[in-house]
Amino acid sequence: MLRALAFLFLISLAACGPREQGLGPPVGGAALARDGFVTTDGARLPLRSWRDEAVEAKVVVLALHGFNDYGSAWAEPAAWWARQGVVTYALDQRGFGEAPDPGIWGGSDAMVHDVQEVAAALRRAHPGLPLFLLGESMGAAVAMVATTSWLEGRPDGLVLSAPGVWGRETMPWIYRSALWVAAHAMPWNLATGRGIRVHPSDNIEMLRALGRDPLVIKATRADAIWGLVDMMDAGLAAASRINVPTLVLYGENDDIVPRQSVELMLRRFTAPFRLALYPDGYHLLFRDLRGEVVWRDVLSWMSDQAAPLPSGREVLERPVRIARSAARSD
């Protein structure tokens, strides 16, 4: 009887396993469109852009948002960069923002493929300009994996902000087990994060605006979290295969991506990298109250990868050790 019940339980799990969108069969060529980007499998993904036509374009950036966020996350730094000659594009990745089926995990392979297609199209649209791939949190993991398997339009550099590399390798076993059960037994179950005390940023007004924004996902399916962890696994595994110059950004007050995961990622890097560590920084570095300090560092690095960072926050010691945050006044 116990064996029969176990068998029925396993069958039920298989019947309601994690759901993802995935990459469909090709239906045409990938192309930039007026309202976004059309992938080879026909998905229409919003692609926001910022450019100052009065300033000569010098650099192109493809920016990737974090989990449950979307492309407008980059509005402030992108507008500031535009005045410095940077053309920024921000993609709503599959399953987020105004992309198809928000809330349903897009699929790691599909999301990586989308980024590669968009970057190749931007190369063609801006011939002769350097192209940088910028990712925040989950977006950084997507960028890392995309960079290791590039077929066309490889970027000139990679910027990883609070890289989402908290994969199963560094996750407590109880978290892994609970996530497996939730994603396979109740993949539709929604998590809101209520009761979890984290501080994504010191910019309270910005956080309140995110809470009011209907395009920011507030309740997350269990199988979407499963997909995110798959993506973070892949990002951590990709660290040793990255072969472009990389700038890593991390805030000492980040209580979402553990510092131990970032240290492990950096130990595995074989490509040249530079690390900027911000004592006053949180997870959403670009939208913190002191976010402009980060914007300037990124602009400086894209302009001259050998120049000192304006903030003076670069960590030169190897191997890298990320200090614990000082106690917060809040």
C-alpha positions in Angstrom: 0.0 0.0 0.0 2.8 2.4 0.8 4.5 1.7 -2.4 1.3 2.3 -4.3 0.7 5.6 -2.6 4.3 6.7 -3.3 3.8 5.7 -6.9 0.6 7.7 -7.2 2.3 10.7 -5.4 5.1 10.7 -8.0 2.6 10.5 -10.9 0.7 13.4 -9.5 3.9 15.5 -9.2 4.8 14.6 -12.8 1.4 15.7 -14.0 1.7 19.2 -12.4 5.4 20.0 -12.7 6.9 23.4 -13.2 5.5 25.4 -16.1 7.6 27.6 -18.4 7.0 29.3 -21.7 10.1 28.0 -23.5 11.4 28.7 -27.0 9.0 27.9 -29.8 9.8 26.8 -33.3 11.2 29.5 -35.6 8.5 31.4 -37.6 10.7 34.2 -39.1 13.7 36.3 -38.6 14.4 38.2 -35.4 14.0 41.9 -35.9 13.7 45.3 -34.2 10.2 46.7 -34.4 8.6 50.0 -33.6 7.1 48.7 -30.4 9.9 46.3 -29.3 11.6 43.2 -30.6 10.2 40.2 -32.5 12.1 37.0 -31.8 12.6 34.2 -34.2 9.8 32.2 -32.6 7.4 35.2 -33.0 7.4 36.5 -29.4 7.0 40.3 -29.2 9.1 41.7 -26.4 9.0 45.3 -25.3 12.3 47.1 -25.9 12.5 50.5 -24.3 15.3 52.9 -25.4 16.9 56.1 -24.3 19.0 58.4 -26.6 19.8 62.0 -26.7 19.8 63.0 -30.4 21.7 66.2 -29.7 24.7 64.1 -28.4 26.9 61.9 -30.6 26.4 58.3 -29.7 29.5 56.6 -28.3 28.3 53.4 -26.6 25.3 51.0 -26.8 24.0 49.3 -23.7 21.6 46.4 -23.5 20.2 46.3 -20.0 18.5 43.3 -18.3 16.2 43.8 -15.3 15.9 41.6 -12.2 13.3 39.1 -11.2 9.6 40.4 -11.2 10.8 43.7 -12.5 10.8 45.0 -16.1 12.6 47.4 -18.5 11.6 50.7 -16.9 13.9 49.8 -14.0 16.7 51.5 -16.1 14.9 54.8 -16.8 16.9 57.0 -14.5 20.4 55.9 -15.2 19.6 55.5 -18.9 18.3 59.1 -19.2 21.5 60.3 -17.4 23.7 58.2 -19.6 22.0 59.5 -22.7 23.3 63.0 -22.0 26.8 61.4 -22.0 26.4 59.8 -25.4 25.2 56.3 -24.3 22.3 54.7 -26.1 20.5 52.3 -23.7 18.0 49.6 -24.6 16.1 47.7 -21.9 14.3 44.5 -22.6 11.1 43.2 -20.9 12.2 39.6 -20.6 9.8 36.7 -21.2 7.3 36.4 -18.4 7.9 40.0 -17.0 6.5 43.4 -17.6 4.6 43.7 -20.8 6.1 40.6 -22.4 3.8 37.7 -23.1 2.3 35.7 -20.2 3.7 37.7 -17.3 4.2 35.6 -14.2 4.9 32.4 -16.2 8.6 31.6 -16.2 10.0 32.3 -19.6 12.5 29.4 -19.6 16.2 29.9 -19.1 17.2 28.8 -22.6 14.6 31.0 -24.2 15.6 34.1 -22.2 19.3 33.6 -23.0 18.4 33.2 -26.7 16.3 36.4 -26.7 19.2 38.4 -25.3 21.6 37.1 -27.9 19.1 37.9 -30.7 18.5 41.4 -29.4 22.2 42.1 -29.0 23.0 40.9 -32.6 20.2 43.2 -33.9 21.7 46.2 -31.9 25.1 45.5 -33.4 23.6 45.7 -36.8 21.6 48.9 -35.9 24.7 50.6 -34.5 27.7 49.5 -36.5 31.1 50.5 -35.1 29.9 51.3 -31.6 30.9 49.2 -28.6 28.1 47.2 -27.1 27.9 46.4 -23.4 25.6 44.0 -21.7 24.3 45.1 -18.3 22.4 42.9 -15.9 20.9 43.3 -12.5 20.4 40.3 -10.2 18.5 37.7 -12.4 19.4 39.8 -15.4 23.1 39.4 -14.5 22.7 35.7 -14.5 21.0 35.8 -17.9 23.8 38.0 -19.2 26.5 35.7 -17.9 25.1 32.6 -19.6 24.4 34.5 -22.8 28.0 35.7 -23.0 29.5 32.2 -22.7 27.6 30.8 -25.8 27.5 33.8 -28.1 27.1 33.1 -31.8 26.8 36.6 -33.2 27.3 40.1 -31.8 29.4 39.2 -28.7 29.5 42.2 -26.4 32.6 44.3 -25.7 32.1 44.0 -22.0 29.8 42.8 -19.2 28.4 44.7 -16.2 27.0 42.6 -13.4 25.1 44.4 -10.6 24.2 42.3 -7.6 24.6 39.2 -9.7 21.9 36.6 -9.1 24.1 33.6 -8.5 22.5 32.2 -5.3 22.0 28.8 -6.8 21.5 25.4 -5.2 25.2 25.0 -4.6 25.2 27.7 -2.0 21.6 27.3 -0.8 20.7 25.5 2.4 19.3 22.0 1.7 16.0 22.8 3.5 15.4 25.6 1.0 16.2 23.4 -1.9 13.9 20.6 -0.7 11.0 23.0 0.1 11.3 24.6 -3.3 11.3 21.3 -5.1 8.1 20.2 -3.3 6.4 23.5 -3.9 7.3 23.7 -7.6 6.3 20.1 -8.4 3.3 19.7 -6.1 1.8 23.2 -6.2 3.5 25.1 -9.1 0.6 27.6 -9.2 0.9 28.5 -5.6 1.7 32.2 -5.1 4.3 33.7 -2.8 4.1 37.3 -1.9 7.1 37.7 0.4 5.1 39.2 3.2 6.8 38.7 6.5 10.2 38.5 5.0 12.3 41.4 6.2 14.7 42.5 3.5 15.9 45.9 2.4 16.2 46.1 -1.4 17.2 49.8 -1.3 17.4 52.8 0.9 15.3 54.7 -1.6 11.9 54.3 0.1 9.9 56.5 -2.3 11.2 54.3 -5.2 10.2 51.1 -3.4 6.7 52.5 -2.8 6.4 53.4 -6.5 7.3 49.8 -7.4 4.6 48.7 -5.0 2.1 50.8 -7.0 3.4 49.8 -10.4 1.0 47.2 -11.9 3.7 45.8 -14.2 5.9 44.8 -11.2 4.9 41.3 -10.2 3.9 41.1 -6.5 2.8 37.5 -6.2 5.1 34.9 -7.6 4.3 31.3 -8.8 6.3 28.6 -7.1 7.5 27.3 -10.5 8.7 30.8 -11.4 11.0 30.7 -8.4 12.1 27.3 -9.4 13.0 28.7 -12.8 14.8 31.6 -11.2 17.0 29.2 -9.2 17.7 27.2 -12.4 18.9 30.5 -14.0 21.1 31.3 -10.9 22.6 27.8 -11.1 23.4 28.4 -14.7 24.9 31.9 -14.0 27.2 30.5 -11.3 28.3 27.7 -13.6 29.0 30.2 -16.4 31.5 32.2 -14.3 34.5 30.2 -15.3 33.6 30.4 -19.1 33.1 34.2 -19.4 35.6 35.5 -21.9 34.9 39.3 -22.0 36.0 42.1 -19.6 33.6 42.3 -16.7 32.7 44.9 -14.1 31.0 43.5 -11.0 29.0 45.8 -8.7 27.9 44.8 -5.2 26.5 46.7 -2.2 27.6 45.7 1.3 24.0 46.1 2.5 22.7 43.6 -0.1 20.6 41.1 1.9 19.0 39.4 -1.1 22.1 37.9 -2.9 24.4 36.5 -0.2 28.0 37.8 -0.4 29.3 34.2 -0.2 27.7 33.4 -3.5 29.3 36.4 -5.1 32.7 35.5 -3.7 32.4 32.0 -5.1 31.5 33.4 -8.5 34.5 35.7 -8.5 36.8 32.9 -7.4 35.8 31.0 -10.6 36.4 33.9 -13.0 39.2 33.3 -15.4 38.5 36.5 -17.5 39.7 39.9 -16.4 37.2 41.5 -13.9 37.0 44.5 -11.7 34.9 44.7 -8.5 33.3 47.8 -7.1 32.0 47.4 -3.5 29.7 50.1 -2.2 29.5 50.4 1.7 26.2 52.3 1.4 24.8 50.2 -1.4 21.8 47.8 -1.4 20.5 45.3 -3.9 19.0 47.8 -6.2 22.2 49.8 -6.6 21.2 51.8 -9.6 18.1 53.1 -7.8 19.5 53.7 -4.3 19.7 57.2 -3.0 23.3 57.3 -4.0 22.7 55.6 -7.3 24.4 58.3 -9.4 27.8 57.2 -7.9 27.2 53.8 -9.6 26.0 55.3 -12.8 29.3 57.3 -13.0 31.4 54.2 -12.3 29.7 52.3 -15.1 30.0 55.1 -17.6 33.7 55.5 -16.7 34.4 51.8 -17.1 32.6 51.6 -20.5 34.6 54.6 -21.7 38.0 53.3 -20.5 38.2 49.9 -18.9 41.7 50.6 -17.4 40.8 54.0 -15.8 40.3 54.3 -12.0 36.6 54.3 -11.1 35.4 57.8 -10.0 33.9 56.4 -6.7 37.2 55.0 -5.6 35.3 51.9 -4.5 37.2 49.3 -6.4 38.5 46.2 -4.5 42.0 45.3 -5.7 42.8 42.5 -3.3 42.7 38.9 -4.6 41.2 36.7 -3.6 38.2 38.9 -3.1 36.6 39.1 0.4 33.4 41.1 0.7 33.2 42.7 4.1 30.1 42.4 6.2 27.8 45.4 6.3 27.8 47.8 9.1 24.7 47.8 11.3 21.9 49.9 9.7 20.3 52.7 11.5 16.9 51.6 10.4 
